[in-house]
């Protein structure tokens, strides 16, 4: 009889330990962060064409949304054909590659707007600026 009581006490102690571990797991899970922003930055670093330079990037998620808003600013080479080829390649990779970014403002939209306002970039030694905006689920 004494052995059964000891075994019962040990099992109750184990159940209590398991319950505490479950509570800790739930608490940790509730405070966990979505890994998408860090993952996307890593993906961009591995896939951005050599001709492009990213100058800033932001990935934000409104509290009431499950969609991440992505803004990528950078510079492309001054030579328009090289720049447009690299930007087309990068944007296509963002859309059809693993991120599956839904583009809301493609790079060529900013170029068109800048050219209509008189920008030439002829004397700009850093290159042609670009902006790509989109959303990530």
NORPE-V436106 format. One record per run of one state. SS is the DSSP state (a for helix, b for strand, c for the rest). FROM is the first residue (numbers start at 0). TO is the last residue. Records with the same first field share a line. If there is no record, write none. Layout:
# NORPE-V436106
SS->FROM-TO  FROM-TO
This chain:
# NORPE-V436106
c->0-0  30-34  47-51  60-66  76-78  96-100  105-105  116-126  136-136
a->1-29  35-46  79-95  106-115
b->52-59  67-75  101-104  127-135
